Each structure stands twice: as C-alpha cells, then as structure tokens.
Amino acid sequence: MNRNPGPRTAHLCVDMQRMFAEESPWRMPWMEKVVPHAVELTQRHPDRTIFTRFIPPSAPEDVPGAWRAYYERWEEMTLDHMDRALLGLVEPLQRFVPPARIVNKRYYSAFRQTYLRRILAEGHYDSLVISGGETDVCVLATVMAAIDLGFFVFIPDDAICSSSDKFHDCLRELYDKRFTSQIEVTNSEMVLSTWV
C-alpha cells in the first residue's frame, strides 16, 4: 500500500533520551546513527512533533507485578539511583521544544496512561510517522496501540533503533509484511519527499 503522509500526520518520536544515548545500562549503541534522521523529521513539522520520555519509578516497590521484578533487575535505572538529567531528550532534539511537545510515560506504550491520545484528537491527526527506540520494545508497543486506535503508521526504518540488531530486523520484517494495511515501512528521505 502506497500512501503519503499529509497535513493530518503527526510525528511521534519515542524515547530519544540521554539515558539511551549515553553511558548507562540501557544505552543503545546505534542511537547516534538515527538521531540525524529524527532531527530531519522533526524539522519538517516541529509543531506536529510529540516526543515521549520513558520515566522509571523512584523504586521497584512503586510499581506492580512483573514491573517490580524488572526494576529490581535494573534498580540503578530507578529515579532514586540514576542521574535524572539522563531523562532529558538528546540535545539535537531538545531545541525543538516548543513548539514540539513532550509526553512522559511510565510504560512501553506511549498511549498508556498519558494524554497523547488527547493531543492527537485535538490536532485531528489520522496517521503517525513513528521514530525512536527501541524498535522491539517501546516502538513496538506504541505502534500496536496506534493501530488499535485506528491510526495509519509510517515507520522510517532509518529513524528507529534497538540494542539488538536481530530483533530490530525481525520487527522491521513484521511491520513490513504482517500489517500491510496499517503500516508502511519506508525511510526518512521518502517521508520527507512527500510529507506536506
């Protein structure tokens, strides 16, 4: 399916934060390769860009169920232990706020317990260009939620990243082959050449 992003397309940039770009247990080594593409996408329509930030709990006991075990494993990445400056967006993107907006989230999906859906409804958006990381975690959860809500999703594969090449490639193929009516896997150049 060939479809072009239009005036009702927003850019959702997922978790392009310092804690994933700099030295930390959650660092994604090739985030730096996708940052320039995220910048190009943001520059096209900064007023239509929403950045998400993943915000860990203060301590493992602040979250329920399996999330508690997760943060017991990654306790050094809880707010009581980490440098909170690492929550910020990577510097090339921070300069676009405002007019770009920031939505903080505590879970993988950008739609869970956030006001993202309200922002998109107010803008009358029906499609999303999704960039950011990780391809196989927060991007995956956000893409699936967006599909459930009826959004068409453009995924520029040079603007998403993971800490696992293997799972990035698996998800790229899944996005491209399994959801052909709801997702178009493309690249930043193609998005920018057609996005009005």
N, C-alpha and C positions, 0 to 999 in steps of 0.2 A: 504494500500500500504506500503510495507516494502522496504525502501531504506536507504542506509547508506551514511553518509557524507564522501566525498572524498577529493582529492587534489584540486578540484575546488570549495570547500566550504569555505566561509569566515564566521567569527563570527562578528555579528553586535550587540553590547551591547548598549542598548538605555537608555540614560539619567540617568546613575547611578552616580548622583551628590550629593554633600553635602547638597544642599537645599532640597532634598527629603529624606535625611537620618537623618539630624539633626533637631533641633527645629526650625520650620518655619511653616507658614500656609499650606505649601504644603507637609509636612512630610508624608511619607508612613511608618507606624509603623513596618511593617514586611519586609521592605527592608533589614534589617540586616540579616534576615534568608536566603535571596537569594544571598547575596554578596559572601559567600564562593563558591557557585556553579558558579557564574560568574567568580570568580578568577580561578577555576579549568579549565573552558572552555578557558579562556584567556591564561593560562599557556601552554595548549596543542599547540596552534599556535599563539603566540603573534604577529608575523609578518603578520598574516592573520586576525587580530582583528582590528575593527574600533569602536571607542567609539563615541557616539553622546553626545552633550551637548545642552540642551534647553536654549536659551538665550532670556530673556524677552526684551522688548523695554525700552528705557530710561523713557518714559512717555506714558500714554494711547493715547494721541493725535498723537503719532508717528505711529500708526497702523490703518488700515482701518476697516470700517464696524463693525461687531459684535465683532471683536477683541478689539475694543476700549472699548465697554461695559464690556468685560471680564476683561480688565486691570483696568478699573475704579473700578470694584469689588475687584481686587487683587492688588491695587496700591502699597501696601507695598512690593510687589514682583517685582516691576519695578526697573530698574537699578539705577534710581535716589534715591531710598529709601532703597534698600537692601544692605547687605554686599556682595560685589562682590566675596569675597573668597568662598561663597557658590556655585558659578558656577562651581567650580572645581570638578573633579571626586572624589569619595570616596577613601580614602588613599590606601586601598589594590590594587586598580586598577591603580592608577596614576603611580605606579612604573613600569608599563609595557610600558609606553610611553617614548621614542620609544623602540622597533620597531612598537608597535601598534600606530595607528593614531587617531586623534581627528577630528571630523566634527561638526562644530557648526551649529545649526539650529534655526529658529525663529518660526517654525510651528510644528504641531504634527508629520507630516511625516518626516522621515529622508531624503527622496528623494526630498522634495520640496525646490527649490532654494538653493541647496547645490551641492557640487562636488562629492557626494557619488557615483552616477552612473558612473562617470568617473573612480574613483578608482576601482570599481568592474569590469569595462570593461578592464582596464589595466591589472588586475590580471586574466582575463579570467574566472571569477567565474560564476557558473551557479546555485549555491544554497547557502543558508544562514542559519546559526544557529543564532536565534534571542533570546537574553536575555534582561533583564532590566525591565523598568516600564514606564508608567503604562500599565498593561495588556489591559485595556479597553479604553485607550486614545492614547498615543504615540506609544505603541507597536502595537495596532490595526491599526492605520493609516499607520504605516511603513510596517506591514505585507500585508495589502491590496495593497499598492503601489508596493511592491516587487512582488506580484502575478501578478499584471497588467503588470509588466515588464518582466514576464516570469521566475522568479526565483522560484525554489522549496525551501520551507521553513521548517526547523526543529525548533520546539518550545519545549525546555526542560521546562516542567511546574514547576519544582522546581527552575528555574532560572529567572522567571518573577514574578512580584508582582504588587499589586494595593493597593489603600487605601480603596477599597471596596471588601470584600470577596464575596459578592453576585454577583457583576459584573465580578469579576475575574472568578468565577465558570461558569457563563453564557458564557463568551468569550472562556474559555477553551473548553466547550462543542461545541460551534460554530466552533472553529478551528478544533476540532477533527471530528465532524460529517458532517459539511457542505462543507468542502474543502478537501476531501479525496485524490484528485488527485494532490493537490498543497501544502498541509501542512501535516506534520507528527508531532503529539503531542507525545512527548517522555519524557525522563528525562535526567539529566546530565550524569548519570552513563552509560546509553545506548549510548548516543552520544560519550562519551569518549572511550567506549569499541570498537567502530567501526570506529572512525574518523582517517583517515590516512592523 
